[in-house]
Structure formats: C-alpha cells, structure tokens
C-alpha cells in the first residue's frame, strides 16, 4: 500500500490566481462608446484579468477567484478591527476577570 497523507492533496485544491484590473476598462467593466457605454470585450465585462498574462477567466472560475479575493480581504479587515491580544503578565491587567472583591478585576498583585 502506498503512503497516503491525510488531508487535501495539491491536485484537490483550487489554485489562487492573482487578479488585476483590466487595463482597457480599468476595472469598470464598461468602456465609453460614442453615445453610450459598452461592455468591455477584453475582460468580458468583469473588470478583472489574470496578472501577467492578461488572460480572461471563464465566469465559473472568475466567481471562485473573486470569492477567494473577498475572503482574504474580509480576513484582513477582521484582523485590523480586532483588538491587539496581549500575552504574559500584562494580560491580567488588560481584561477584567471579575474575581476580585465586589466583582472587580483581580490581578494577584
């Protein structure tokens, strides 16, 4: 029997492509026509292309890649909004633990 690793293998993970704004429409998904706006044909009206190759993704793959990009941005926003965690002795002074007299903060000093 072969050595089988638990978890996902490289063949089962979706690759994360680096997306950039379309250079023609500059991420707006439309270009200015003579009388009205037209859908950008270089990015299929999405405003996103693959970095470096300027390759246009099919809609199914584009939805997945934009979801990855959104999840990364949400993680960064959550990290920036969450308060800094302190470790060590100063943690006792930062967070109330209500173990002291009258429900006050007990630090053990």
Backbone atoms as SQL, in Angstrom:
CREATE TABLE atoms (id INTEGER PRIMARY KEY, chain TEXT, resi INTEGER, resn TEXT, atom TEXT, x REAL, y REAL, z REAL);
INSERT INTO atoms VALUES
  (1, 'A', 1, 'UNK', 'N', 0.840, -1.177, 0.000),
  (2, 'A', 1, 'UNK', 'CA', 0.000, 0.000, 0.000),
  (3, 'A', 1, 'UNK', 'C', 0.888, 1.244, 0.000),
  (4, 'A', 2, 'UNK', 'N', 0.463, 2.260, -0.725),
  (5, 'A', 2, 'UNK', 'CA', 1.242, 3.474, -0.821),
  (6, 'A', 2, 'UNK', 'C', 1.073, 4.319, 0.436),
  (7, 'A', 3, 'UNK', 'N', 2.046, 5.190, 0.625),
  (8, 'A', 3, 'UNK', 'CA', 1.980, 6.117, 1.748),
  (9, 'A', 3, 'UNK', 'C', 0.956, 7.206, 1.420),
  (10, 'A', 4, 'UNK', 'N', -0.168, 7.202, 2.144),
  (11, 'A', 4, 'UNK', 'CA', -1.259, 8.134, 1.878),
  (12, 'A', 4, 'UNK', 'C', -1.283, 9.188, 2.971),
  (13, 'A', 5, 'UNK', 'N', -1.228, 10.466, 2.558),
  (14, 'A', 5, 'UNK', 'CA', -1.300, 11.565, 3.517),
  (15, 'A', 5, 'UNK', 'C', -2.753, 11.909, 3.773),
  (16, 'A', 6, 'UNK', 'N', -3.043, 12.280, 5.010),
  (17, 'A', 6, 'UNK', 'CA', -4.386, 12.743, 5.322),
  (18, 'A', 6, 'UNK', 'C', -4.519, 14.196, 4.909),
  (19, 'A', 7, 'UNK', 'N', -5.724, 14.603, 4.601),
  (20, 'A', 7, 'UNK', 'CA', -5.967, 15.987, 4.214),
  (21, 'A', 7, 'UNK', 'C', -5.998, 16.139, 2.708),
  (22, 'A', 8, 'UNK', 'N', -6.050, 17.381, 2.282),
  (23, 'A', 8, 'UNK', 'CA', -6.142, 17.675, 0.863),
  (24, 'A', 8, 'UNK', 'C', -4.780, 17.567, 0.193),
  (25, 'A', 9, 'UNK', 'N', -4.765, 16.997, -0.984),
  (26, 'A', 9, 'UNK', 'CA', -3.556, 16.936, -1.788),
  (27, 'A', 9, 'UNK', 'C', -3.530, 18.147, -2.712),
  (28, 'A', 10, 'UNK', 'N', -2.395, 18.381, -3.350),
  (29, 'A', 10, 'UNK', 'CA', -2.264, 19.548, -4.225),
  (30, 'A', 10, 'UNK', 'C', -3.235, 19.494, -5.398),
  (31, 'A', 11, 'UNK', 'N', -3.573, 18.308, -5.876),
  (32, 'A', 11, 'UNK', 'CA', -4.481, 18.181, -7.005),
  (33, 'A', 11, 'UNK', 'C', -5.917, 18.520, -6.655),
  (34, 'A', 12, 'UNK', 'N', -6.259, 18.552, -5.388),
  (35, 'A', 12, 'UNK', 'CA', -7.627, 18.801, -4.970),
  (36, 'A', 12, 'UNK', 'C', -7.878, 20.245, -4.563),
  (37, 'A', 13, 'UNK', 'N', -6.866, 21.066, -4.490),
  (38, 'A', 13, 'UNK', 'CA', -7.017, 22.470, -4.116),
  (39, 'A', 13, 'UNK', 'C', -7.122, 23.328, -5.373),
  (40, 'A', 14, 'UNK', 'N', -7.973, 24.325, -5.302),
  (41, 'A', 14, 'UNK', 'CA', -8.095, 25.255, -6.417),
  (42, 'A', 14, 'UNK', 'C', -6.916, 26.226, -6.367),
  (43, 'A', 15, 'UNK', 'N', -6.256, 26.464, -7.483),
  (44, 'A', 15, 'UNK', 'CA', -5.142, 27.420, -7.466),
  (45, 'A', 15, 'UNK', 'C', -5.660, 28.840, -7.261),
  (46, 'A', 16, 'UNK', 'N', -4.903, 29.624, -6.503),
  (47, 'A', 16, 'UNK', 'CA', -5.250, 31.029, -6.275),
  (48, 'A', 16, 'UNK', 'C', -4.527, 31.858, -7.320),
  (49, 'A', 17, 'UNK', 'N', -5.287, 32.448, -8.233),
  (50, 'A', 17, 'UNK', 'CA', -4.705, 33.269, -9.282),
  (51, 'A', 17, 'UNK', 'C', -4.691, 34.722, -8.832),
  (52, 'A', 18, 'UNK', 'N', -3.653, 35.430, -9.241),
  (53, 'A', 18, 'UNK', 'CA', -3.546, 36.851, -8.906),
  (54, 'A', 18, 'UNK', 'C', -4.319, 37.641, -9.953),
  (55, 'A', 19, 'UNK', 'N', -5.393, 38.286, -9.524),
  (56, 'A', 19, 'UNK', 'CA', -6.229, 39.063, -10.434),
  (57, 'A', 19, 'UNK', 'C', -5.880, 40.546, -10.341),
  (58, 'A', 20, 'UNK', 'N', -5.898, 41.211, -11.490),
  (59, 'A', 20, 'UNK', 'CA', -5.663, 42.647, -11.544),
  (60, 'A', 20, 'UNK', 'C', -6.787, 43.284, -12.359),
  (61, 'A', 21, 'UNK', 'N', -6.940, 44.601, -12.226),
  (62, 'A', 21, 'UNK', 'CA', -7.952, 45.306, -13.005),
  (63, 'A', 21, 'UNK', 'C', -7.604, 45.251, -14.486),
  (64, 'A', 22, 'UNK', 'N', -8.609, 45.179, -15.298),
  (65, 'A', 22, 'UNK', 'CA', -8.436, 45.152, -16.754),
  (66, 'A', 22, 'UNK', 'C', -7.791, 46.464, -17.206),
  (67, 'A', 23, 'UNK', 'N', -6.744, 46.402, -18.038),
  (68, 'A', 23, 'UNK', 'CA', -6.079, 47.633, -18.457),
  (69, 'A', 23, 'UNK', 'C', -6.919, 48.473, -19.427),
  (70, 'A', 24, 'UNK', 'N', -7.865, 47.871, -20.117),
  (71, 'A', 24, 'UNK', 'CA', -8.669, 48.611, -21.086),
  (72, 'A', 24, 'UNK', 'C', -9.748, 49.427, -20.389),
  (73, 'A', 25, 'UNK', 'N', -10.538, 48.751, -19.523),
  (74, 'A', 25, 'UNK', 'CA', -11.635, 49.461, -18.849),
  (75, 'A', 25, 'UNK', 'C', -11.248, 49.934, -17.453),
  (76, 'A', 26, 'UNK', 'N', -10.040, 49.581, -16.999),
  (77, 'A', 26, 'UNK', 'CA', -9.518, 49.986, -15.688),
  (78, 'A', 26, 'UNK', 'C', -10.404, 49.510, -14.539),
  (79, 'A', 27, 'UNK', 'N', -10.985, 48.296, -14.697),
  (80, 'A', 27, 'UNK', 'CA', -11.785, 47.684, -13.648),
  (81, 'A', 27, 'UNK', 'C', -13.226, 48.139, -13.607),
  (82, 'A', 28, 'UNK', 'N', -13.651, 48.967, -14.531),
  (83, 'A', 28, 'UNK', 'CA', -15.033, 49.470, -14.521),
  (84, 'A', 28, 'UNK', 'C', -15.995, 48.541, -15.239),
  (85, 'A', 29, 'UNK', 'N', -15.516, 47.592, -16.035),
  (86, 'A', 29, 'UNK', 'CA', -16.300, 46.605, -16.776),
  (87, 'A', 29, 'UNK', 'C', -16.997, 47.181, -18.007),
  (88, 'A', 30, 'UNK', 'N', -16.940, 48.478, -18.201),
  (89, 'A', 30, 'UNK', 'CA', -17.522, 49.096, -19.394),
  (90, 'A', 30, 'UNK', 'C', -16.525, 50.089, -19.976),
  (91, 'A', 31, 'UNK', 'N', -16.641, 50.292, -21.289),
  (92, 'A', 31, 'UNK', 'CA', -15.828, 51.298, -21.967),
  (93, 'A', 31, 'UNK', 'C', -16.769, 52.327, -22.583),
  (94, 'A', 32, 'UNK', 'N', -16.263, 53.521, -22.740),
  (95, 'A', 32, 'UNK', 'CA', -17.088, 54.608, -23.257),
  (96, 'A', 32, 'UNK', 'C', -17.191, 54.495, -24.771),
  (97, 'A', 33, 'UNK', 'N', -18.408, 54.393, -25.260),
  (98, 'A', 33, 'UNK', 'CA', -18.657, 54.402, -26.698),
  (99, 'A', 33, 'UNK', 'C', -18.916, 55.817, -27.164),
  (100, 'A', 34, 'UNK', 'N', -19.379, 55.960, -28.370),
  (101, 'A', 34, 'UNK', 'CA', -19.669, 57.285, -28.903),
  (102, 'A', 34, 'UNK', 'C', -20.879, 57.891, -28.186),
  (103, 'A', 35, 'UNK', 'N', -21.949, 57.102, -28.031),
  (104, 'A', 35, 'UNK', 'CA', -23.168, 57.629, -27.432),
  (105, 'A', 35, 'UNK', 'C', -23.507, 56.999, -26.086),
  (106, 'A', 36, 'UNK', 'N', -22.981, 55.802, -25.800),
  (107, 'A', 36, 'UNK', 'CA', -23.309, 55.114, -24.553),
  (108, 'A', 36, 'UNK', 'C', -22.167, 54.185, -24.179),
  (109, 'A', 37, 'UNK', 'N', -22.256, 53.614, -22.988),
  (110, 'A', 37, 'UNK', 'CA', -21.203, 52.718, -22.506),
  (111, 'A', 37, 'UNK', 'C', -21.401, 51.314, -23.067),
  (112, 'A', 38, 'UNK', 'N', -20.283, 50.669, -23.437),
  (113, 'A', 38, 'UNK', 'CA', -20.296, 49.310, -23.974),
  (114, 'A', 38, 'UNK', 'C', -19.603, 48.375, -23.003),
  (115, 'A', 39, 'UNK', 'N', -20.005, 47.119, -23.010),
  (116, 'A', 39, 'UNK', 'CA', -19.357, 46.114, -22.168),
  (117, 'A', 39, 'UNK', 'C', -17.947, 45.881, -22.698),
  (118, 'A', 40, 'UNK', 'N', -16.977, 45.864, -21.796),
  (119, 'A', 40, 'UNK', 'CA', -15.575, 45.655, -22.190),
  (120, 'A', 40, 'UNK', 'C', -15.396, 44.235, -22.714),
  (121, 'A', 41, 'UNK', 'N', -14.859, 44.112, -23.918),
  (122, 'A', 41, 'UNK', 'CA', -14.663, 42.786, -24.511),
  (123, 'A', 41, 'UNK', 'C', -13.352, 42.147, -24.069),
  (124, 'A', 42, 'UNK', 'N', -12.415, 42.936, -23.535),
  (125, 'A', 42, 'UNK', 'CA', -11.139, 42.367, -23.103),
  (126, 'A', 42, 'UNK', 'C', -11.257, 41.589, -21.802),
  (127, 'A', 43, 'UNK', 'N', -12.245, 41.917, -20.958),
  (128, 'A', 43, 'UNK', 'CA', -12.415, 41.213, -19.682),
  (129, 'A', 43, 'UNK', 'C', -13.800, 40.574, -19.561),
  (130, 'A', 44, 'UNK', 'N', -14.559, 40.539, -20.650),
  (131, 'A', 44, 'UNK', 'CA', -15.928, 40.000, -20.668),
  (132, 'A', 44, 'UNK', 'C', -16.842, 40.720, -19.691),
  (133, 'A', 45, 'UNK', 'N', -16.604, 41.978, -19.457),
  (134, 'A', 45, 'UNK', 'CA', -17.469, 42.777, -18.605),
  (135, 'A', 45, 'UNK', 'C', -17.305, 42.523, -17.124),
  (136, 'A', 46, 'UNK', 'N', -16.193, 41.918, -16.710),
  (137, 'A', 46, 'UNK', 'CA', -15.983, 41.668, -15.278),
  (138, 'A', 46, 'UNK', 'C', -15.066, 42.704, -14.641),
  (139, 'A', 47, 'UNK', 'N', -14.159, 43.280, -15.416),
  (140, 'A', 47, 'UNK', 'CA', -13.213, 44.244, -14.874),
  (141, 'A', 47, 'UNK', 'C', -11.955, 43.608, -14.327),
  (142, 'A', 48, 'UNK', 'N', -11.845, 42.273, -14.381),
  (143, 'A', 48, 'UNK', 'CA', -10.695, 41.552, -13.824),
  (144, 'A', 48, 'UNK', 'C', -10.065, 40.656, -14.882),
  (145, 'A', 49, 'UNK', 'N', -8.728, 40.600, -14.882),
  (146, 'A', 49, 'UNK', 'CA', -7.961, 39.685, -15.730),
  (147, 'A', 49, 'UNK', 'C', -6.846, 39.079, -14.876),
  (148, 'A', 50, 'UNK', 'N', -6.254, 37.987, -15.358),
  (149, 'A', 50, 'UNK', 'CA', -5.151, 37.343, -14.649),
  (150, 'A', 50, 'UNK', 'C', -3.906, 38.200, -14.800),
  (151, 'A', 51, 'UNK', 'N', -3.197, 38.417, -13.692),
  (152, 'A', 51, 'UNK', 'CA', -1.993, 39.254, -13.710),
  (153, 'A', 51, 'UNK', 'C', -0.928, 38.620, -14.599),
  (154, 'A', 52, 'UNK', 'N', -0.224, 39.441, -15.334),
  (155, 'A', 52, 'UNK', 'CA', 0.873, 38.972, -16.169),
  (156, 'A', 52, 'UNK', 'C', 0.420, 38.535, -17.545),
  (157, 'A', 53, 'UNK', 'N', -0.480, 37.567, -17.621),
  (158, 'A', 53, 'UNK', 'CA', -0.881, 37.020, -18.916),
  (159, 'A', 53, 'UNK', 'C', -2.057, 37.763, -19.534),
  (160, 'A', 54, 'UNK', 'N', -2.783, 38.568, -18.744),
  (161, 'A', 54, 'UNK', 'CA', -3.978, 39.292, -19.191),
  (162, 'A', 54, 'UNK', 'C', -5.034, 38.333, -19.733),
  (163, 'A', 55, 'UNK', 'N', -5.042, 37.112, -19.197),
  (164, 'A', 55, 'UNK', 'CA', -5.977, 36.080, -19.617),
  (165, 'A', 55, 'UNK', 'C', -7.350, 36.349, -19.009),
  (166, 'A', 56, 'UNK', 'N', -8.385, 36.171, -19.803),
  (167, 'A', 56, 'UNK', 'CA', -9.757, 36.345, -19.329),
  (168, 'A', 56, 'UNK', 'C', -10.238, 35.006, -18.796),
  (169, 'A', 57, 'UNK', 'N', -10.789, 35.002, -17.578),
  (170, 'A', 57, 'UNK', 'CA', -11.271, 33.767, -16.966),
  (171, 'A', 57, 'UNK', 'C', -12.708, 33.485, -17.364),
  (172, 'A', 58, 'UNK', 'N', -13.074, 32.189, -17.467),
  (173, 'A', 58, 'UNK', 'CA', -14.491, 31.872, -17.655),
  (174, 'A', 58, 'UNK', 'C', -15.273, 32.281, -16.406),
  (175, 'A', 59, 'UNK', 'N', -16.572, 32.490, -16.554),
  (176, 'A', 59, 'UNK', 'CA', -17.383, 33.010, -15.455),
  (177, 'A', 59, 'UNK', 'C', -17.346, 32.124, -14.218),
  (178, 'A', 60, 'UNK', 'N', -17.373, 30.797, -14.372),
  (179, 'A', 60, 'UNK', 'CA', -17.355, 29.894, -13.215),
  (180, 'A', 60, 'UNK', 'C', -16.059, 30.048, -12.429),
  (181, 'A', 61, 'UNK', 'N', -14.937, 30.141, -13.139),
  (182, 'A', 61, 'UNK', 'CA', -13.647, 30.292, -12.470),
  (183, 'A', 61, 'UNK', 'C', -13.507, 31.698, -11.877),
  (184, 'A', 62, 'UNK', 'N', -14.046, 32.689, -12.547),
  (185, 'A', 62, 'UNK', 'CA', -13.977, 34.065, -12.063),
  (186, 'A', 62, 'UNK', 'C', -14.723, 34.216, -10.743),
  (187, 'A', 63, 'UNK', 'N', -15.882, 33.585, -10.623),
  (188, 'A', 63, 'UNK', 'CA', -16.649, 33.647, -9.379),
  (189, 'A', 63, 'UNK', 'C', -15.843, 33.045, -8.234),
  (190, 'A', 64, 'UNK', 'N', -15.188, 31.915, -8.479),
  (191, 'A', 64, 'UNK', 'CA', -14.383, 31.264, -7.447),
  (192, 'A', 64, 'UNK', 'C', -13.199, 32.134, -7.043),
  (193, 'A', 65, 'UNK', 'N', -12.503, 32.701, -8.007),
  (194, 'A', 65, 'UNK', 'CA', -11.333, 33.526, -7.708),
  (195, 'A', 65, 'UNK', 'C', -11.727, 34.809, -6.978),
  (196, 'A', 66, 'UNK', 'N', -12.851, 35.401, -7.349),
  (197, 'A', 66, 'UNK', 'CA', -13.315, 36.598, -6.646),
  (198, 'A', 66, 'UNK', 'C', -13.751, 36.264, -5.225),
  (199, 'A', 67, 'UNK', 'N', -14.289, 35.068, -5.030),
  (200, 'A', 67, 'UNK', 'CA', -14.640, 34.634, -3.672),
  (201, 'A', 67, 'UNK', 'C', -13.383, 34.490, -2.823),
  (202, 'A', 68, 'UNK', 'N', -12.313, 33.926, -3.382),
  (203, 'A', 68, 'UNK', 'CA', -11.043, 33.820, -2.651),
  (204, 'A', 68, 'UNK', 'C', -10.533, 35.208, -2.290),
  (205, 'A', 69, 'UNK', 'N', -10.615, 36.133, -3.244),
  (206, 'A', 69, 'UNK', 'CA', -10.144, 37.505, -3.017),
  (207, 'A', 69, 'UNK', 'C', -10.972, 38.189, -1.927),
  (208, 'A', 70, 'UNK', 'N', -12.284, 37.964, -1.931),
  (209, 'A', 70, 'UNK', 'CA', -13.171, 38.535, -0.915),
  (210, 'A', 70, 'UNK', 'C', -12.881, 37.961, 0.466),
  (211, 'A', 71, 'UNK', 'N', -12.652, 36.651, 0.542),
  (212, 'A', 71, 'UNK', 'CA', -12.339, 36.019, 1.826),
  (213, 'A', 71, 'UNK', 'C', -11.037, 36.555, 2.401),
  (214, 'A', 72, 'UNK', 'N', -10.046, 36.765, 1.555),
  (215, 'A', 72, 'UNK', 'CA', -8.772, 37.322, 2.008),
  (216, 'A', 72, 'UNK', 'C', -8.964, 38.745, 2.534),
  (217, 'A', 73, 'UNK', 'N', -9.737, 39.547, 1.811),
  (218, 'A', 73, 'UNK', 'CA', -9.985, 40.919, 2.242),
  (219, 'A', 73, 'UNK', 'C', -10.769, 40.951, 3.554),
  (220, 'A', 74, 'UNK', 'N', -11.755, 40.058, 3.717),
  (221, 'A', 74, 'UNK', 'CA', -12.524, 40.017, 4.959),
  (222, 'A', 74, 'UNK', 'C', -11.648, 39.602, 6.134),
  (223, 'A', 75, 'UNK', 'N', -10.720, 38.657, 5.903),
  (224, 'A', 75, 'UNK', 'CA', -9.790, 38.252, 6.960),
  (225, 'A', 75, 'UNK', 'C', -8.907, 39.416, 7.387),
  (226, 'A', 76, 'UNK', 'N', -8.411, 40.192, 6.416),
  (227, 'A', 76, 'UNK', 'CA', -7.572, 41.341, 6.729),
  (228, 'A', 76, 'UNK', 'C', -8.359, 42.402, 7.501),
  (229, 'A', 77, 'UNK', 'N', -9.601, 42.646, 7.102),
  (230, 'A', 77, 'UNK', 'CA', -10.440, 43.619, 7.812),
  (231, 'A', 77, 'UNK', 'C', -10.699, 43.158, 9.233),
  (232, 'A', 78, 'UNK', 'N', -10.988, 41.874, 9.408),
  (233, 'A', 78, 'UNK', 'CA', -11.232, 41.336, 10.752),
  (234, 'A', 78, 'UNK', 'C', -9.987, 41.468, 11.629),
  (235, 'A', 79, 'UNK', 'N', -8.816, 41.212, 11.052),
  (236, 'A', 79, 'UNK', 'CA', -7.569, 41.325, 11.815),
  (237, 'A', 79, 'UNK', 'C', -7.320, 42.777, 12.225),
  (238, 'A', 80, 'UNK', 'N', -7.645, 43.719, 11.352),
  (239, 'A', 80, 'UNK', 'CA', -7.426, 45.126, 11.666),
  (240, 'A', 80, 'UNK', 'C', -8.438, 45.646, 12.687),
  (241, 'A', 81, 'UNK', 'N', -9.663, 45.122, 12.666),
  (242, 'A', 81, 'UNK', 'CA', -10.687, 45.574, 13.604),
  (243, 'A', 81, 'UNK', 'C', -10.552, 44.935, 14.978),
  (244, 'A', 82, 'UNK', 'N', -10.012, 43.736, 15.048),
  (245, 'A', 82, 'UNK', 'CA', -9.920, 43.055, 16.341),
  (246, 'A', 82, 'UNK', 'C', -8.844, 43.717, 17.202),
  (247, 'A', 83, 'UNK', 'N', -9.086, 43.795, 18.504),
  (248, 'A', 83, 'UNK', 'CA', -8.092, 44.430, 19.382),
  (249, 'A', 83, 'UNK', 'C', -6.832, 43.571, 19.466),
  (250, 'A', 84, 'UNK', 'N', -5.742, 44.227, 19.761),
  (251, 'A', 84, 'UNK', 'CA', -4.466, 43.532, 19.887),
  (252, 'A', 84, 'UNK', 'C', -4.513, 42.621, 21.108),
  (253, 'A', 85, 'UNK', 'N', -4.091, 41.393, 20.921),
  (254, 'A', 85, 'UNK', 'CA', -4.052, 40.459, 22.046),
  (255, 'A', 85, 'UNK', 'C', -2.729, 40.612, 22.772),
  (256, 'A', 86, 'UNK', 'N', -2.821, 40.680, 24.079),
  (257, 'A', 86, 'UNK', 'CA', -1.615, 40.765, 24.885),
  (258, 'A', 86, 'UNK', 'C', -1.374, 39.423, 25.536),
  (259, 'A', 87, 'UNK', 'N', -0.132, 39.065, 25.646),
  (260, 'A', 87, 'UNK', 'CA', 0.250, 37.814, 26.279),
  (261, 'A', 87, 'UNK', 'C', 1.115, 38.125, 27.492),
  (262, 'A', 88, 'UNK', 'N', 1.161, 37.189, 28.406),
  (263, 'A', 88, 'UNK', 'CA', 2.025, 37.340, 29.565),
  (264, 'A', 88, 'UNK', 'C', 1.334, 38.031, 30.715),
  (265, 'A', 89, 'UNK', 'N', 2.126, 38.613, 31.610),
  (266, 'A', 89, 'UNK', 'CA', 1.563, 39.206, 32.818),
  (267, 'A', 89, 'UNK', 'C', 0.648, 40.406, 32.568),
  (268, 'A', 90, 'UNK', 'N', 0.888, 41.161, 31.497),
  (269, 'A', 90, 'UNK', 'CA', 0.053, 42.343, 31.276),
  (270, 'A', 90, 'UNK', 'C', -1.370, 41.971, 30.878),
  (271, 'A', 91, 'UNK', 'N', -1.614, 40.725, 30.489),
  (272, 'A', 91, 'UNK', 'CA', -2.956, 40.299, 30.122),
  (273, 'A', 91, 'UNK', 'C', -3.905, 40.373, 31.319),
  (274, 'A', 92, 'UNK', 'N', -3.394, 40.114, 32.520),
  (275, 'A', 92, 'UNK', 'CA', -4.230, 40.178, 33.716),
  (276, 'A', 92, 'UNK', 'C', -4.726, 41.599, 33.968),
  (277, 'A', 93, 'UNK', 'N', -3.949, 42.585, 33.586),
  (278, 'A', 93, 'UNK', 'CA', -4.322, 43.973, 33.830),
  (279, 'A', 93, 'UNK', 'C', -5.224, 44.531, 32.730),
  (280, 'A', 94, 'UNK', 'N', -5.216, 43.931, 31.547),
  (281, 'A', 94, 'UNK', 'CA', -5.980, 44.463, 30.422),
  (282, 'A', 94, 'UNK', 'C', -7.435, 44.012, 30.422),
  (283, 'A', 95, 'UNK', 'N', -7.690, 42.734, 30.673),
  (284, 'A', 95, 'UNK', 'CA', -9.049, 42.196, 30.586),
  (285, 'A', 95, 'UNK', 'C', -9.628, 41.994, 31.986),
  (286, 'A', 96, 'UNK', 'N', -10.867, 42.432, 32.203),
  (287, 'A', 96, 'UNK', 'CA', -11.483, 42.227, 33.516),
  (288, 'A', 96, 'UNK', 'C', -11.849, 40.757, 33.709),
  (289, 'A', 97, 'UNK', 'N', -11.567, 40.227, 34.910),
  (290, 'A', 97, 'UNK', 'CA', -11.903, 38.833, 35.176),
  (291, 'A', 97, 'UNK', 'C', -12.938, 38.680, 36.282),
  (292, 'A', 98, 'UNK', 'N', -13.318, 39.758, 36.947),
  (293, 'A', 98, 'UNK', 'CA', -14.365, 39.797, 37.967),
  (294, 'A', 98, 'UNK', 'C', -14.129, 38.788, 39.104),
  (295, 'A', 99, 'UNK', 'N', -12.881, 38.532, 39.439),
  (296, 'A', 99, 'UNK', 'CA', -12.571, 37.612, 40.540),
  (297, 'A', 99, 'UNK', 'C', -12.217, 38.335, 41.831),
  (298, 'A', 100, 'UNK', 'N', -12.124, 39.645, 41.799),
  (299, 'A', 100, 'UNK', 'CA', -11.762, 40.416, 42.989),
  (300, 'A', 100, 'UNK', 'C', -12.961, 40.736, 43.848),
  (301, 'A', 101, 'UNK', 'N', -12.705, 41.514, 44.896),
  (302, 'A', 101, 'UNK', 'CA', -13.773, 41.880, 45.835),
  (303, 'A', 101, 'UNK', 'C', -14.804, 42.741, 45.133),
  (304, 'A', 102, 'UNK', 'N', -16.069, 42.385, 45.258),
  (305, 'A', 102, 'UNK', 'CA', -17.158, 43.134, 44.637),
  (306, 'A', 102, 'UNK', 'C', -17.195, 43.003, 43.123),
  (307, 'A', 103, 'UNK', 'N', -16.604, 41.948, 42.589),
  (308, 'A', 103, 'UNK', 'CA', -16.606, 41.734, 41.131),
  (309, 'A', 103, 'UNK', 'C', -15.597, 42.573, 40.394),
  (310, 'A', 104, 'UNK', 'N', -14.585, 43.075, 41.097),
  (311, 'A', 104, 'UNK', 'CA', -13.566, 43.881, 40.418),
  (312, 'A', 104, 'UNK', 'C', -12.497, 42.973, 39.832),
  (313, 'A', 105, 'UNK', 'N', -11.587, 43.560, 39.123),
  (314, 'A', 105, 'UNK', 'CA', -10.523, 42.821, 38.475),
  (315, 'A', 105, 'UNK', 'C', -9.477, 42.376, 39.487),
  (316, 'A', 106, 'UNK', 'N', -9.200, 41.077, 39.567),
  (317, 'A', 106, 'UNK', 'CA', -8.178, 40.541, 40.454),
  (318, 'A', 106, 'UNK', 'C', -6.921, 40.268, 39.628),
  (319, 'A', 107, 'UNK', 'N', -5.814, 40.905, 40.006),
  (320, 'A', 107, 'UNK', 'CA', -4.575, 40.719, 39.260),
  (321, 'A', 107, 'UNK', 'C', -3.550, 39.874, 40.007),
  (322, 'A', 108, 'UNK', 'N', -3.760, 39.640, 41.262),
  (323, 'A', 108, 'UNK', 'CA', -2.829, 38.822, 42.034),
  (324, 'A', 108, 'UNK', 'C', -1.648, 39.599, 42.581),
  (325, 'A', 109, 'UNK', 'N', -1.636, 40.888, 42.460),
  (326, 'A', 109, 'UNK', 'CA', -0.530, 41.709, 42.973),
  (327, 'A', 109, 'UNK', 'C', -0.602, 41.827, 44.464);
